[in-house]
Amino acid sequence: MSDQPIAVALTGASGIAYGLRLIECLLGAGRQVQLLYSQAAQVVASMELDLQLPGSAEQAQKQLTAHFKADDGQLQVYGRQQWTAPVASGSNPPQALVVCPCTTGTLASIAHGISDDLIDRAADVMLKERRQLILVVRETPFSAIHLQNMLTVTQAGALVMPANPGFYYQPESVNDLVDFMVARILDHLRVAHDLLPRWGADR
């Protein structure tokens, strides 16, 4: 298991539960998590989960460390313009960055190398350093612009994983659908989990 942290970025797409469940699972697996989130993600978290994410990174770190019952220092939260954060430099990148959920606006910024905030810059670092970048895009339908941007980031080395949960395992709740996507992300991060039965395994 890598000792390097895994970064998670929450943006303003619907489906904030995917990102929060991913963080919970990573922390539960003993991984260190670096968290970034946009102002729009704060709005979505409030609307979808009645969760108030503080504007202050320091306050958010305290609140979420308690919320997830994480060890001290296991979860690090960085502000949108905190350019001194480790994720902003190729000299100290995380093992991987997962943007979950990822707006098509964030996708566009990453595809075109626009680094106006820490999320975009962190993604840019992952691409230039040939590190793992997973974009969990949540939008429907996709326009030709969205599809072209997904092709662009894929060609640059990112993995585009739209939030499309499967139904073949007969989910019984919204949480089951969330766990389907989180399980697929964890597989790509090579983080062990038991969220779902494996295809072809005894059920």
N, CA, C and O of each residue as an XYZ file, in Angstrom:
812
protein
N       0.840     -1.196      0.000
C       0.000      0.000      0.000
C       0.874      1.245      0.000
O       1.852      1.321      0.744
N       0.522      2.224     -0.836
C       1.292      3.451     -0.914
C       1.068      4.297      0.332
O      -0.030      4.350      0.886
N       2.152      4.961      0.757
C       2.033      5.885      1.878
C       1.643      7.277      1.407
O       1.389      8.163      2.223
N       1.593      7.473      0.094
C       1.232      8.773     -0.435
C      -0.260      9.036     -0.248
O      -1.069      8.111     -0.319
N      -0.622     10.284     -0.012
C      -2.047     10.604      0.137
C      -2.785     10.497     -1.186
O      -2.181     10.509     -2.258
N      -4.075     10.395     -1.090
C      -4.958     10.463     -2.254
C      -5.781     11.733     -2.127
O      -6.392     11.982     -1.087
N      -5.799     12.534     -3.180
C      -6.550     13.788     -3.161
C      -7.932     13.570     -3.750
O      -8.101     12.842     -4.728
N      -8.922     14.219     -3.134
C     -10.301     14.175     -3.614
C     -10.786     15.606     -3.756
O     -10.637     16.417     -2.842
N     -11.368     15.910     -4.911
C     -11.924     17.241     -5.141
C     -13.420     17.132     -5.370
O     -13.877     16.328     -6.182
N     -14.171     17.937     -4.656
C     -15.629     17.996     -4.809
C     -15.967     19.264     -5.577
O     -15.573     20.357     -5.171
N     -16.698     19.130     -6.693
C     -17.133     20.308     -7.427
C     -18.656     20.373     -7.405
O     -19.303     19.582     -6.718
N     -19.227     21.303     -8.148
C     -20.641     21.620     -7.993
C     -21.609     20.782     -8.784
O     -22.769     21.168     -8.929
N     -21.177     19.641     -9.308
C     -22.127     18.749     -9.987
C     -23.012     18.060     -8.963
O     -22.633     17.919     -7.800
N     -24.184     17.634     -9.391
C     -25.028     16.824     -8.528
C     -24.330     15.502     -8.260
O     -23.591     14.994     -9.103
N     -24.575     14.945     -7.068
C     -23.951     13.674     -6.717
C     -22.826     13.827     -5.712
O     -21.856     13.069     -5.739
N     -22.950     14.803     -4.825
C     -21.899     15.029     -3.824
C     -21.736     13.807     -2.917
O     -20.683     13.622     -2.306
N     -22.768     12.980     -2.830
C     -22.691     11.774     -1.997
C     -21.607     10.823     -2.486
O     -21.003     10.111     -1.684
N     -21.354     10.801     -3.785
C     -20.282      9.955     -4.317
C     -18.940     10.341     -3.694
O     -18.197      9.490     -3.206
N     -18.650     11.634     -3.723
C     -17.369     12.096     -3.210
C     -17.211     11.884     -1.720
O     -16.144     11.479     -1.258
N     -18.266     12.155     -0.961
C     -18.185     11.996      0.485
C     -18.046     10.523      0.889
O     -17.321     10.196      1.828
N     -18.745      9.645      0.174
C     -18.613      8.216      0.465
C     -17.209      7.718      0.104
O     -16.650      6.868      0.796
N     -16.653      8.248     -0.971
C     -15.286      7.898     -1.347
C     -14.313      8.305     -0.251
O     -13.437      7.525      0.121
N     -14.458      9.506      0.264
C     -13.595      9.972      1.351
C     -13.729      9.060      2.563
O     -12.731      8.669      3.168
N     -14.969      8.722      2.914
C     -15.215      7.840      4.055
C     -14.495      6.504      3.884
O     -13.872      6.003      4.820
N     -14.584      5.933      2.690
C     -13.962      4.632      2.440
C     -12.439      4.724      2.448
O     -11.769      3.829      2.965
N     -11.896      5.776      1.892
C     -10.438      5.947      1.892
C      -9.909      6.094      3.318
O      -8.903      5.488      3.683
N     -10.593      6.898      4.106
C     -10.179      7.071      5.499
C     -10.326      5.752      6.261
O      -9.470      5.401      7.072
N     -11.403      5.029      5.999
C     -11.621      3.746      6.655
C     -10.568      2.718      6.290
O     -10.296      1.796      7.058
N      -9.968      2.879      5.102
C      -8.907      1.983      4.662
C      -7.539      2.426      5.171
O      -6.518      1.827      4.832
N      -7.526      3.480      5.987
C      -6.272      3.945      6.565
C      -5.467      4.865      5.680
O      -4.296      5.125      5.958
N      -6.084      5.373      4.596
C      -5.357      6.251      3.701
C      -5.455      7.698      4.151
O      -6.449      8.105      4.751
N      -4.430      8.461      3.861
C      -4.461      9.896      4.105
C      -5.149     10.562      2.919
O      -4.879     10.229      1.765
N      -6.040     11.506      3.216
C      -6.822     12.159      2.173
C      -6.567     13.661      2.197
O      -6.590     14.299      3.250
N      -6.323     14.208      1.007
C      -6.229     15.649      0.824
C      -7.502     16.089      0.120
O      -7.791     15.628     -0.985
N      -8.261     16.973      0.745
C      -9.573     17.359      0.233
C      -9.580     18.801     -0.273
O      -9.092     19.717      0.389
N     -10.143     18.967     -1.456
C     -10.371     20.285     -2.049
C     -11.850     20.356     -2.416
O     -12.431     19.350     -2.824
N     -12.466     21.522     -2.278
C     -13.842     21.627     -2.768
C     -14.148     23.052     -3.204
O     -13.616     24.022     -2.664
N     -15.011     23.144     -4.185
C     -15.363     24.433     -4.761
C     -16.498     25.083     -3.985
O     -17.141     24.451     -3.147
N     -16.733     26.359     -4.278
C     -17.833     27.063     -3.642
C     -19.167     26.462     -4.066
O     -20.103     26.379     -3.270
N     -19.246     26.043     -5.327
C     -20.478     25.415     -5.809
C     -20.732     24.088     -5.097
O     -21.883     23.713     -4.874
N     -19.662     23.377     -4.739
C     -19.828     22.118     -4.002
C     -20.465     22.367     -2.642
O     -21.229     21.534     -2.155
N     -20.156     23.506     -2.024
C     -20.781     23.847     -0.754
C     -22.293     23.977     -0.920
O     -23.063     23.522     -0.074
N     -22.711     24.609     -2.030
C     -24.136     24.787     -2.298
C     -24.809     23.431     -2.514
O     -25.882     23.171     -1.968
N     -24.176     22.572     -3.311
C     -24.749     21.264     -3.617
C     -24.825     20.393     -2.357
O     -25.818     19.697     -2.145
N     -23.792     20.430     -1.532
C     -23.792     19.644     -0.298
C     -24.956     20.055      0.603
O     -25.590     19.211      1.237
N     -25.225     21.345      0.652
C     -26.333     21.838      1.462
C     -27.674     21.399      0.879
O     -28.571     21.000      1.622
N     -27.818     21.468     -0.446
C     -29.085     21.129     -1.100
C     -29.371     19.634     -1.056
O     -30.500     19.219     -0.791
N     -28.346     18.824     -1.318
C     -28.568     17.393     -1.486
C     -28.483     16.603     -0.185
O     -29.179     15.601     -0.016
N     -27.632     17.053      0.729
C     -27.401     16.269      1.942
C     -27.615     17.058      3.224
O     -27.419     16.536      4.322
N     -28.019     18.325      3.085
C     -28.170     19.188      4.257
C     -26.867     19.260      5.048
O     -26.879     19.353      6.275
N     -25.754     19.216      4.336
C     -24.432     19.293      4.951
C     -23.838     20.668      4.684
O     -23.704     21.082      3.532
N     -23.487     21.361      5.737
C     -22.912     22.691      5.608
C     -21.383     22.592      5.626
O     -20.782     22.344      6.672
N     -20.766     22.788      4.465
C     -19.305     22.790      4.386
C     -18.807     24.205      4.631
O     -19.177     25.118      3.893
N     -17.983     24.409      5.642
C     -17.491     25.757      5.950
C     -16.650     26.328      4.817
O     -16.035     25.585      4.051
N     -16.628     27.649      4.720
C     -15.771     28.292      3.737
C     -14.310     28.243      4.131
O     -13.433     28.296      3.269
N     -14.037     28.142      5.419
C     -12.683     28.077      5.936
C     -12.158     26.650      5.867
O     -12.807     25.726      6.357
N     -10.986     26.463      5.262
C     -10.384     25.134      5.175
C     -10.089     24.577      6.568
O     -10.259     23.383      6.812
N      -9.653     25.435      7.467
C      -9.336     24.987      8.825
C     -10.580     24.483      9.541
O     -10.548     23.431     10.179
N     -11.677     25.232      9.438
C     -12.925     24.801     10.062
C     -13.454     23.520      9.419
O     -13.960     22.633     10.106
N     -13.333     23.436      8.098
C     -13.802     22.241      7.388
C     -13.006     21.014      7.812
O     -13.561     19.925      7.962
N     -11.717     21.196      8.001
C     -10.887     20.061      8.404
C     -11.304     19.533      9.768
O     -11.375     18.321      9.970
N     -11.578     20.422     10.691
C     -12.027     20.010     12.015
C     -13.389     19.325     11.936
O     -13.598     18.271     12.536
N     -14.314     19.934     11.189
C     -15.677     19.399     11.096
C     -15.677     18.020     10.445
O     -16.318     17.099     10.950
N     -14.970     17.869      9.338
C     -15.004     16.609      8.598
C     -14.172     15.522      9.266
O     -14.494     14.339      9.149
N     -13.112     15.906      9.961
C     -12.355     14.913     10.727
C     -13.255     14.284     11.784
O     -13.223     13.072     11.998
N     -14.062     15.123     12.448
C     -15.003     14.607     13.436
C     -16.128     13.813     12.772
O     -16.536     12.766     13.274
N     -16.625     14.319     11.641
C     -17.735     13.666     10.933
C     -17.370     12.252     10.497
O     -18.168     11.325     10.636
N     -16.161     12.094      9.968
C     -15.715     10.787      9.482
C     -14.976      9.963     10.541
O     -14.550      8.838     10.281
N     -14.829     10.545     11.749
C     -14.099      9.876     12.830
C     -12.687      9.478     12.377
O     -12.201      8.385     12.667
N     -12.050     10.407     11.655
C     -10.703     10.168     11.140
C      -9.665     10.435     12.218
O      -9.931     11.154     13.182
N      -8.498      9.863     12.055
C      -7.387     10.150     12.961
C      -6.902     11.574     12.737
O      -7.058     12.125     11.648
N      -6.316     12.167     13.767
C      -5.767     13.512     13.639
C      -4.735     13.540     12.519
O      -3.820     12.717     12.483
N      -4.890     14.480     11.621
C      -3.944     14.637     10.522
C      -4.206     13.740      9.330
O      -3.547     13.879      8.300
N      -5.164     12.814      9.449
C      -5.436     11.889      8.341
C      -6.142     12.598      7.192
O      -5.962     12.241      6.027
N      -6.946     13.605      7.527
C      -7.670     14.375      6.515
C      -7.149     15.805      6.514
O      -7.205     16.497      7.531
N      -6.645     16.240      5.373
C      -6.157     17.606      5.207
C      -7.046     18.325      4.197
O      -7.287     17.817      3.102
N      -7.530     19.503      4.567
C      -8.402     20.277      3.684
C      -7.670     21.547      3.261
O      -7.047     22.220      4.082
N      -7.752     21.863      1.973
C      -7.062     23.034      1.435
C      -8.051     23.972      0.758
O      -9.007     23.528      0.122
N      -7.814     25.268      0.899
C      -8.688     26.282      0.321
C      -8.501     26.420     -1.180
O      -7.503     25.968     -1.741
N      -9.478     27.051     -1.820
C      -9.511     27.137     -3.281
C      -8.335     27.915     -3.860
O      -7.921     27.661     -4.991
N      -7.799     28.851     -3.100
C      -6.675     29.653     -3.583
C      -5.416     29.405     -2.742
O      -4.534     30.261     -2.678
N      -5.336     28.265     -2.115
C      -4.198     27.946     -1.246
C      -3.065     27.347     -2.085
O      -2.874     26.131     -2.130
N      -2.329     28.227     -2.741
C      -1.324     27.802     -3.704
C      -0.109     27.158     -3.051
O       0.728     26.581     -3.745
N       0.000     27.244     -1.733
C       1.100     26.569     -1.028
C       0.760     25.118     -0.684
O       1.583     24.419     -0.094
N      -0.442     24.655     -1.044
C      -0.842     23.271     -0.765
C       0.045     22.313     -1.561
O       0.455     22.641     -2.674
N       0.346     21.141     -1.012
C       1.214     20.187     -1.718
C       0.722     19.839     -3.119
O       1.529     19.641     -4.027
N      -0.606     19.763     -3.303
C      -1.149     19.360     -4.604
C      -0.881     20.370     -5.706
O      -1.090     20.069     -6.881
N      -0.421     21.565     -5.347
C      -0.190     22.610     -6.346
C       1.162     22.483     -7.031
O       1.456     23.237     -7.959
N       1.986     21.546     -6.592
C       3.338     21.420     -7.147
C       3.669     19.994     -7.530
O       3.294     19.044     -6.842
N       4.375     19.857     -8.635
C       4.830     18.547     -9.059
C       5.919     17.973     -8.182
O       6.284     16.807     -8.331
N       6.449     18.778     -7.262
C       7.486     18.284     -6.358
C       6.915     17.484     -5.193
O       7.655     16.817     -4.471
N       5.572     17.554     -5.009
C       4.963     16.853     -3.880
C       3.534     16.417     -4.216
O       2.607     16.723     -3.467
N       3.345     15.701     -5.339
C       1.984     15.344     -5.738
C       1.447     14.165     -4.948
O       2.223     13.367     -4.422
N       0.124     14.044     -4.859
C      -0.468     12.859     -4.230
C      -0.338     11.657     -5.151
O       0.066     11.790     -6.306
N      -0.679     10.494     -4.639
C      -0.685      9.291     -5.477
C      -1.677      9.446     -6.622
O      -1.397      9.065     -7.758
N      -2.839     10.010     -6.307
C      -3.905     10.159     -7.295
C      -4.795     11.322     -6.894
O      -4.821     11.739     -5.736
N      -5.524     11.836     -7.876
C      -6.549     12.851     -7.635
C      -7.839     12.360     -8.264
O      -7.874     11.994     -9.439
N      -8.905     12.356     -7.463
C     -10.233     11.990     -7.963
C     -11.127     13.221     -7.838
O     -11.363     13.711     -6.734
N     -11.621     13.716     -8.967
C     -12.579     14.820     -8.950
C     -13.964     14.179     -9.001
O     -14.378     13.641    -10.029
N     -14.673     14.247     -7.873
C     -15.890     13.440     -7.696
C     -16.895     14.143     -6.786
O     -16.668     14.219     -5.579
N     -17.993     14.655     -7.327
C     -18.338     14.661     -8.738
C     -17.605     15.775     -9.487
O     -17.138     16.744     -8.887
N     -17.514     15.618    -10.798
C     -16.803     16.584    -11.639
C     -17.792     17.287    -12.549
O     -18.490     16.633    -13.324
N     -17.865     18.588    -12.471
C     -18.723     19.354    -13.374
C     -18.107     19.386    -14.772
O     -16.908     19.163    -14.937
N     -18.933     19.663    -15.764
C     -18.399     19.807    -17.113
C     -17.569     21.090    -17.231
O     -16.713     21.196    -18.108
N     -17.819     22.058    -16.354
C     -16.990     23.251    -16.328
C     -15.581     22.936    -15.854
O     -14.604     23.400    -16.441
N     -15.477     22.144    -14.790
C     -14.164     21.712    -14.312
C     -13.478     20.851    -15.361
O     -12.278     20.996    -15.596
N     -14.228     19.960    -15.989
C     -13.691     19.154    -17.082
C     -13.088     20.042    -18.161
O     -11.990     19.773    -18.649
N     -13.802     21.099    -18.535
C     -13.324     22.001    -19.580
C     -12.037     22.708    -19.158
O     -11.105     22.843    -19.951
N     -11.995     23.156    -17.907
C     -10.791     23.831    -17.416
C      -9.585     22.900    -17.451
O      -8.490     23.302    -17.846
N      -9.794     21.654    -17.036
C      -8.701     20.683    -17.029
C      -8.266     20.368    -18.457
O      -7.072     20.276    -18.741
N      -9.237     20.204    -19.355
C      -8.932     19.860    -20.739
C      -8.098     20.935    -21.424
O      -7.310     20.641    -22.322
N      -8.276     22.180    -20.995
C      -7.597     23.283    -21.669
C      -6.507     23.930    -20.816
O      -6.010     25.008    -21.142
N      -6.144     23.265    -19.723
C      -5.016     23.731    -18.932
C      -5.240     25.045    -18.221
O      -4.287     25.785    -17.977
N      -6.476     25.350    -17.885
C      -6.787     26.606    -17.180
C      -6.736     26.338    -15.680
O      -7.538     25.563    -15.158
N      -5.819     26.960    -15.004
C      -5.595     26.681    -13.574
C      -5.927     27.905    -12.729
O      -5.048     28.502    -12.108
N      -7.196     28.268    -12.713
C      -7.617     29.454    -11.977
C      -7.839     29.182    -10.498
O      -7.870     30.120     -9.702
N      -7.994     27.914    -10.110
C      -8.145     27.595     -8.700
C      -7.336     26.341     -8.398
O      -6.723     25.756     -9.290
N      -7.341     25.936     -7.137
C      -6.468     24.844     -6.719
C      -6.902     23.505     -7.317
O      -6.054     22.653     -7.584
N      -8.197     23.302     -7.532
C      -8.650     22.047     -8.126
C      -8.089     21.899     -9.539
O      -7.526     20.860     -9.888
N      -8.246     22.943    -10.343
C      -7.730     22.889    -11.716
C      -6.218     22.706    -11.724
O      -5.688     21.926    -12.516
N      -5.525     23.421    -10.846
C      -4.067     23.320    -10.790
C      -3.637     21.921    -10.360
O      -2.695     21.360    -10.920
N      -4.320     21.360     -9.373
C      -3.976     20.015     -8.919
C      -4.142     19.009    -10.047
O      -3.308     18.119    -10.217
N      -5.215     19.145    -10.818
C      -5.426     18.245    -11.952
C      -4.337     18.439    -12.999
O      -3.858     17.466    -13.582
N      -3.948     19.670    -13.238
C      -2.889     19.965    -14.196
C      -1.574     19.315    -13.767
O      -0.831     18.788    -14.594
N      -1.300     19.360    -12.464
C      -0.100     18.723    -11.921
C      -0.140     17.218    -12.158
O       0.865     16.623    -12.549
N      -1.287     16.606    -11.926
C      -1.382     15.158    -12.098
C      -1.099     14.753    -13.539
O      -0.436     13.745    -13.786
N      -1.601     15.535    -14.485
C      -1.366     15.216    -15.895
C       0.097     15.396    -16.276
O       0.680     14.541    -16.943
N       0.683     16.497    -15.855
C       2.067     16.752    -16.268
C       3.049     15.817    -15.591
O       4.117     15.541    -16.138
N       2.703     15.322    -14.403
C       3.569     14.400    -13.674
C       3.230     12.940    -13.967
O       3.820     12.033    -13.380
N       2.282     12.717    -14.874
C       1.864     11.363    -15.249
C       1.369     10.570    -14.044
O       1.652      9.380    -13.906
N       0.615     11.262    -13.165
C      -0.013     10.611    -12.028
C      -1.472     10.314    -12.366
O      -1.994     10.791    -13.375
N      -2.115      9.533    -11.525
C      -3.479      9.089    -11.791
C      -4.488     10.213    -11.533
O      -4.534     10.790    -10.447
N      -5.282     10.502    -12.544
C      -6.339     11.504    -12.449
C      -7.643     10.863    -12.899
O      -7.763     10.417    -14.040
N      -8.621     10.819    -11.995
C      -9.931     10.232    -12.286
C     -10.982     11.340    -12.209
O     -11.080     12.052    -11.210
N     -11.759     11.471    -13.273
C     -12.804     12.493    -13.325
C     -14.159     11.805    -13.367
O     -14.510     11.160    -14.354
N     -14.917     11.950    -12.285
C     -16.249     11.336    -12.197
C     -17.259     12.380    -12.659
O     -17.865     13.089    -11.855
N     -17.420     12.452    -13.968
C     -18.268     13.488    -14.566
C     -19.738     13.142    -14.330
O     -20.151     11.995    -14.499
N     -20.518     14.149    -13.936
C     -21.942     13.943    -13.651
C     -22.733     14.991    -14.431
O     -22.864     16.139    -14.005
N     -23.251     14.575    -15.572
C     -24.072     15.446    -16.416
C     -24.826     14.569    -17.403
O     -24.365     13.482    -17.749
N     -25.965     15.030    -17.851
C     -26.690     14.314    -18.907
C     -27.697     15.262    -19.542
O     -28.356     16.018    -18.829
N     -27.832     15.242    -20.854
C     -26.980     14.539    -21.815
C     -25.657     15.273    -21.981
O     -25.493     16.388    -21.486
N     -24.713     14.645    -22.680
C     -23.446     15.278    -22.985
C     -23.547     15.999    -24.328
O     -24.085     15.462    -25.296
N     -23.024     17.213    -24.370
C     -22.938     17.929    -25.642
C     -21.674     17.491    -26.378
O     -20.834     16.788    -25.815
N     -21.544     17.906    -27.629
C     -20.328     17.609    -28.386
C     -19.109     18.224    -27.714
O     -18.018     17.658    -27.778
N     -19.280     19.376    -27.071
C     -18.176     20.025    -26.357
C     -17.741     19.164    -25.184
O     -16.544     18.953    -24.984
N     -18.694     18.664    -24.405
C     -18.365     17.779    -23.272
C     -17.597     16.551    -23.753
O     -16.579     16.177    -23.172
N     -18.099     15.926    -24.824
C     -17.474     14.704    -25.335
C     -16.065     14.978    -25.851
O     -15.156     14.172    -25.648
N     -15.888     16.117    -26.517
C     -14.554     16.463    -27.004
C     -13.603     16.699    -25.842
O     -12.445     16.286    -25.894
N     -14.083     17.359    -24.797
C     -13.232     17.594    -23.628
C     -12.874     16.288    -22.928
O     -11.756     16.132    -22.436
N     -13.825     15.344    -22.882
C     -13.518     14.039    -22.291
C     -12.462     13.301    -23.108
O     -11.590     12.640    -22.543
N     -12.536     13.409    -24.426
C     -11.516     12.802    -25.281
C     -10.166     13.468    -25.050
O      -9.140     12.792    -24.983
N     -10.168     14.787    -24.928
C      -8.925     15.533    -24.724
C      -8.227     15.117    -23.433
O      -7.023     14.860    -23.440
N      -8.968     15.047    -22.324
C      -8.329     14.681    -21.055
C      -7.911     13.219    -21.054
O      -6.904     12.859    -20.446
N      -8.687     12.371    -21.737
C      -8.310     10.960    -21.827
C      -7.006     10.807    -22.591
O      -6.134     10.037    -22.190
N      -6.873     11.528    -23.674
C      -5.633     11.482    -24.453
C      -4.453     12.045    -23.669
O      -3.305     11.678    -23.916
N      -4.741     12.942    -22.719
C      -3.689     13.520    -21.879
C      -3.311     12.614    -20.717
O      -2.327     12.874    -20.025
N      -4.088     11.540    -20.493
C      -3.739     10.584    -19.445
C      -4.739     10.417    -18.335
O      -4.530      9.593    -17.445
N      -5.834     11.179    -18.353
C      -6.849     11.061    -17.305
C      -7.773      9.884    -17.599
O      -7.843      9.398    -18.728
N      -8.478      9.436    -16.567
C      -9.511      8.419    -16.696
C     -10.859      9.083    -16.455
O     -11.104      9.620    -15.374
N     -11.729      9.050    -17.453
C     -13.067      9.620    -17.315
C     -14.019      8.502    -16.902
O     -14.164      7.505    -17.610
N     -14.660      8.674    -15.764
C     -15.543      7.655    -15.218
C     -16.887      8.304    -14.878
O     -17.123      8.652    -13.721
N     -17.774      8.475    -15.872
C     -19.064      9.108    -15.597
C     -19.819      8.383    -14.484
O     -19.700      7.169    -14.323
N     -20.586      9.140    -13.731
C     -21.320      8.566    -12.602
C     -22.531      7.797    -13.119
O     -23.664      8.278    -13.072
N     -22.260      6.580    -13.615
C     -23.305      5.728    -14.179
C     -23.343      4.405    -13.432
O     -22.729      3.435    -13.879
N     -24.045      4.337    -12.308
C     -24.079      3.080    -11.540
C     -24.798      1.968    -12.286
O     -25.717      2.223    -13.065
N     -24.374      0.732    -12.042
C     -25.012     -0.427    -12.646
C     -26.146     -0.960    -11.776
O     -26.277     -0.590    -10.610
N     -26.958     -1.830    -12.359
C     -28.125     -2.370    -11.662
C     -28.125     -3.894    -11.620
O     -29.038     -4.499    -11.057
N     -27.101     -4.521    -12.214
C     -27.113     -5.977    -12.314
C     -26.988     -6.674    -10.965
O     -27.297     -7.861    -10.855
N     -26.543     -5.961     -9.943
C     -26.420     -6.579     -8.613
C     -27.636     -6.296     -7.739
O     -27.622     -6.548     -6.534
N     -28.700     -5.762     -8.368
C     -29.992     -5.528     -7.716
C     -29.886     -4.607     -6.494
O     -30.148     -5.036     -5.370
N     -29.505     -3.352     -6.711
C     -29.414     -2.400     -5.598
C     -30.777     -2.186     -4.946
O     -31.813     -2.210     -5.610
N     -30.751     -1.979     -3.646
C     -31.989     -1.802     -2.895
C     -32.148     -0.389     -2.345
O     -33.174     -0.070     -1.744
N     -31.148      0.452     -2.543
C     -31.212      1.805     -1.988
C     -30.320      2.741     -2.792
O     -29.497      2.302     -3.595
N     -30.498      4.023     -2.562
C     -29.618      5.019     -3.171
C     -28.180      4.792     -2.711
O     -27.238      4.967     -3.485
N     -28.017      4.404     -1.450
C     -26.663      4.134     -0.943
C     -25.989      3.009     -1.721
O     -24.779      3.046     -1.942
N     -26.758      2.019     -2.134
C     -26.195      0.932     -2.933
C     -25.689      1.454     -4.280
O     -24.639      1.027     -4.762
N     -26.433      2.370     -4.879
C     -26.023      2.958     -6.149
C     -24.750      3.788     -5.981
O     -23.855      3.748     -6.826
N     -24.682      4.530     -4.895
C     -23.479      5.306     -4.598
C     -22.288      4.369     -4.422
O     -21.204      4.622     -4.948
N     -22.500      3.286     -3.677
C     -21.407      2.347     -3.418
C     -20.906      1.682     -4.695
O     -19.730      1.329     -4.782
N     -21.771      1.507     -5.680
C     -21.326      0.926     -6.950
C     -20.238      1.788     -7.566
O     -19.188      1.282     -7.961
N     -20.486      3.093     -7.649
C     -19.501      3.991     -8.259
C     -18.242      4.090     -7.406
O     -17.128      4.088     -7.930
N     -18.421      4.174     -6.103
C     -17.258      4.288     -5.220
C     -16.404      3.031     -5.303
O     -15.176      3.112     -5.264
N     -17.038      1.879     -5.416
C     -16.291      0.627     -5.550
C     -15.432      0.631     -6.802
O     -14.284      0.185     -6.767
N     -15.971      1.128     -7.906
C     -15.210      1.172     -9.153
C     -14.029      2.134     -9.038
O     -12.947      1.868     -9.563
N     -14.246      3.255     -8.345
C     -13.151      4.204     -8.138
C     -12.059      3.575     -7.278
O     -10.874      3.674     -7.596
N     -12.463      2.933     -6.195
C     -11.491      2.295     -5.303
C     -10.703      1.211     -6.029
O      -9.513      1.032     -5.771
N     -11.356      0.488     -6.935
C     -10.641     -0.523     -7.721
C      -9.507      0.114     -8.510
O      -8.396     -0.415     -8.549
N      -9.785      1.236     -9.130
C      -8.760      1.905     -9.933
C      -7.664      2.522     -9.069
O      -6.526      2.673     -9.512
N      -8.011      2.872     -7.846
C      -7.007      3.390     -6.911
C      -6.233      2.265     -6.241
O      -5.265      2.517     -5.525
N      -6.657      1.017     -6.472
C      -6.052     -0.165     -5.851
C      -6.162     -0.109     -4.317
O      -5.228     -0.433     -3.584
N      -7.340      0.315     -3.880
C      -7.659      0.332     -2.452
C      -8.673     -0.775     -2.196
O      -9.742     -0.795     -2.805
N      -8.344     -1.683     -1.309
C      -9.211     -2.830     -1.039
C     -10.539     -2.379     -0.425
O     -10.591     -1.418      0.342
N     -11.607     -3.093     -0.779
C     -12.928     -2.785     -0.238
C     -13.803     -4.017     -0.353
O     -13.467     -4.976     -1.049
N     -14.946     -3.977      0.349
C     -15.932     -5.052      0.234
C     -17.320     -4.460      0.005
O     -18.314     -4.963      0.530
N     -17.376     -3.396     -0.778
C     -18.639     -2.699     -0.999
C     -19.614     -3.516     -1.841
O     -20.825     -3.456     -1.630
N     -19.081     -4.278     -2.794
C     -19.935     -5.023     -3.714
C     -19.366     -6.405     -3.970
O     -18.156     -6.611     -3.870
N     -20.235     -7.357     -4.302
C     -19.715     -8.653     -4.756
C     -19.061     -8.493     -6.119
O     -19.476     -7.649     -6.913
N     -18.039     -9.297     -6.395
C     -17.361     -9.257     -7.682
C     -18.189     -9.998     -8.732
O     -18.865    -10.980     -8.427
N     -18.125     -9.514     -9.960
C     -18.831    -10.175    -11.052
C     -18.365    -11.622    -11.161
O     -17.165    -11.892    -11.203
N     -19.314    -12.548    -11.206
C     -18.987    -13.947    -11.315
C     -18.730    -14.637     -9.985
O     -18.621    -15.861     -9.926
N     -18.633    -13.845     -8.908
C     -18.432    -14.442     -7.583
C     -19.776    -14.901     -7.023
O     -20.833    -14.444     -7.458
N     -19.718    -15.815     -6.049
C     -20.954    -16.253     -5.409
C     -21.623    -15.079     -4.726
O     -20.961    -14.286     -4.057
N     -22.928    -14.964     -4.889
C     -23.635    -13.829     -4.298
C     -24.147    -14.200     -2.919
O     -24.772    -13.377     -2.250
